Amino acid sequence: MRGWALSRGKPSPEAIDGGWRVQVDEPEQIARYVFPSADESVRRLTESTSPALTPIKVCASPDAVAPRLASPWVIDRTSPMMTKPALAMADAMVAADYSVASTGAGAVLIAFAMTNAGDIAAGGRVALIEDVAVFDQIWTHEAHRRRGLASAVMQTLENAAAARSAQRAILVATDAGCALYKTLGWRVYAPYTTAIAPQA
Ligand SMILES: CC(C)(COP(=O)(O)OP(=O)(O)OC[C@H]1O[C@@H](n2cnc3c(N)ncnc32)[C@H](O)[C@@H]1OP(=O)(O)O)[C@@H](O)C(=O)NCCC(=O)NCCS
């Protein structure tokens, strides 16, 4: 949660009953709640409020979250939370017509892959929270996929994070991301379920 907020330039999470709340202030999301488990604090929150564009994220399966939701809250989706327990430096290899680089001096590091013509083809970022590297916004432009660019961006970020003393890493993956990260030594750690309150 802290890593996500840091990576996205959002305010630090505010502690609430059983979890945290982050002010997001984006057109599609006003704020978000995050809970480490599907316990009674999720029920208390959903009984007390159902704001627009303010999802609840819980580190638990949809089967565990659903019984904690008061109306009108419903399950929206579940994504895999993944970890890499030991970061390791290695060469970030890209094909000859690309290069990869990283930047960032603070707690957020950015990596990108460029074509030799100077177009950005892939990118990603990592936020450093103590010894944990929180990977975020890994992407490859559609025209450049399946050429190893995201793998190279991930390794570049891993090298930069390890150089800053990060020991382990975590992220929440899309399905395509999950397939990619499994090839890079990441493993699924827990389901991460989103609930929303549809507005009438
Ligand atoms: C996921 C994504 C970043 C992968 O980028 P990429 O540059 O194509 O990834 P790579 O070329 O480094 O892939 C390396 C390996 O990962 C696996 N992989 C990558 N994308 C995959 C996909 N969509 N489906 C299944 N396996 C995939 C494959 O094993 C691939 O090796 P292969 O091409 O030899 O089969 C890209 O599809 C993307 O930007 N998707 C939309 C945004 C997104 O979901 N980002 C992830 C957020 S968690």
The ligand as an SDF file (V2000), in Angstrom:
LIG
                    3D

 48 50  0  0  0  0  0  0  0  0999 V2000
    2.6050   -8.0400  -19.7510 C   0  0  0  0  0  0  0  0  0  0  0  0
    3.5100   -7.2480  -20.6900 C   0  0  0  0  0  0  0  0  0  0  0  0
    4.1990   -6.1320  -19.8830 C   0  0  0  0  0  0  0  0  0  0  0  0
    4.5720   -8.2130  -21.2680 C   0  0  0  0  0  0  0  0  0  0  0  0
    5.5030   -7.4470  -22.0360 O   0  0  0  0  0  0  0  0  0  0  0  0
    6.4780   -8.1130  -23.1180 P   0  0  0  0  0  0  0  0  0  0  0  0
    7.5360   -7.1000  -23.4210 O   0  0  0  0  0  0  0  0  0  0  0  0
    5.6900   -8.6390  -24.2380 O   0  0  0  0  0  0  0  0  0  0  0  0
    7.0990   -9.3300  -22.2820 O   0  0  0  0  0  0  0  0  0  0  0  0
    8.3660  -10.2170  -22.6650 P   0  0  0  0  0  0  0  0  0  0  0  0
    8.5900  -10.1740  -24.1470 O   0  0  0  0  0  0  0  0  0  0  0  0
    9.5180   -9.8060  -21.8000 O   0  0  0  0  0  0  0  0  0  0  0  0
    7.8400  -11.6690  -22.2460 O   0  0  0  0  0  0  0  0  0  0  0  0
    8.7260  -12.6540  -21.6860 C   0  0  0  0  0  0  0  0  0  0  0  0
    7.9620  -13.9400  -21.4840 C   0  0  0  0  0  0  0  0  0  0  0  0
    6.8690  -13.7070  -20.5570 O   0  0  0  0  0  0  0  0  0  0  0  0
    5.7370  -14.4990  -20.9620 C   0  0  0  0  0  0  0  0  0  0  0  0
    4.6590  -13.6040  -21.4220 N   0  0  0  0  0  0  0  0  0  0  0  0
    4.7410  -12.2830  -21.6530 C   0  0  0  0  0  0  0  0  0  0  0  0
    3.5280  -11.7930  -22.0350 N   0  0  0  0  0  0  0  0  0  0  0  0
    2.6800  -12.8440  -22.0160 C   0  0  0  0  0  0  0  0  0  0  0  0
    1.2960  -12.9800  -22.3180 C   0  0  0  0  0  0  0  0  0  0  0  0
    0.5310  -11.9240  -22.7090 N   0  0  0  0  0  0  0  0  0  0  0  0
    0.7320  -14.2140  -22.2110 N   0  0  0  0  0  0  0  0  0  0  0  0
    1.4800  -15.2770  -21.8320 C   0  0  0  0  0  0  0  0  0  0  0  0
    2.8050  -15.2160  -21.5510 N   0  0  0  0  0  0  0  0  0  0  0  0
    3.3910  -14.0110  -21.6330 C   0  0  0  0  0  0  0  0  0  0  0  0
    6.2130  -15.3510  -22.1120 C   0  0  0  0  0  0  0  0  0  0  0  0
    6.7620  -16.5480  -21.5640 O   0  0  0  0  0  0  0  0  0  0  0  0
    7.3080  -14.4890  -22.7090 C   0  0  0  0  0  0  0  0  0  0  0  0
    8.2690  -15.2580  -23.4180 O   0  0  0  0  0  0  0  0  0  0  0  0
    7.9740  -15.6690  -24.9690 P   0  0  0  0  0  0  0  0  0  0  0  0
    7.5850  -14.4300  -25.6950 O   0  0  0  0  0  0  0  0  0  0  0  0
    9.3020  -16.2480  -25.4070 O   0  0  0  0  0  0  0  0  0  0  0  0
    6.8590  -16.6630  -24.9330 O   0  0  0  0  0  0  0  0  0  0  0  0
    2.7170   -6.6280  -21.8820 C   0  0  0  0  0  0  0  0  0  0  0  0
    1.9250   -7.6360  -22.4780 O   0  0  0  0  0  0  0  0  0  0  0  0
    1.8010   -5.4770  -21.4860 C   0  0  0  0  0  0  0  0  0  0  0  0
    2.2300   -4.3120  -21.4370 O   0  0  0  0  0  0  0  0  0  0  0  0
    0.5120   -5.7950  -21.2090 N   0  0  0  0  0  0  0  0  0  0  0  0
   -0.4700   -4.7690  -20.8200 C   0  0  0  0  0  0  0  0  0  0  0  0
   -0.1340   -4.1190  -19.4650 C   0  0  0  0  0  0  0  0  0  0  0  0
    0.0700   -5.1650  -18.3950 C   0  0  0  0  0  0  0  0  0  0  0  0
   -0.7480   -6.0790  -18.2130 O   0  0  0  0  0  0  0  0  0  0  0  0
    1.1810   -5.0050  -17.6520 N   0  0  0  0  0  0  0  0  0  0  0  0
    1.4830   -5.8620  -16.5230 C   0  0  0  0  0  0  0  0  0  0  0  0
    0.9990   -5.1860  -15.2780 C   0  0  0  0  0  0  0  0  0  0  0  0
    1.1770   -6.2470  -13.8550 S   0  0  0  0  0  0  0  0  0  0  0  0
  1  2  1  0
  2  3  1  0
  2  4  1  0
  2 36  1  0
  4  5  1  0
  5  6  1  0
  6  7  2  0
  6  8  1  0
  6  9  1  0
  9 10  1  0
 10 11  2  0
 10 12  1  0
 10 13  1  0
 13 14  1  0
 14 15  1  0
 15 16  1  0
 15 30  1  0
 16 17  1  0
 17 18  1  0
 17 28  1  0
 18 19  1  0
 18 27  1  0
 19 20  2  0
 20 21  1  0
 21 22  1  0
 21 27  2  0
 22 23  1  0
 22 24  2  0
 24 25  1  0
 25 26  2  0
 26 27  1  0
 28 29  1  0
 28 30  1  0
 30 31  1  0
 31 32  1  0
 32 33  2  0
 32 34  1  0
 32 35  1  0
 36 37  1  0
 36 38  1  0
 38 39  2  0
 38 40  1  0
 40 41  1  0
 41 42  1  0
 42 43  1  0
 43 44  2  0
 43 45  1  0
 45 46  1  0
 46 47  1  0
 47 48  1  0
M  END
$$$$
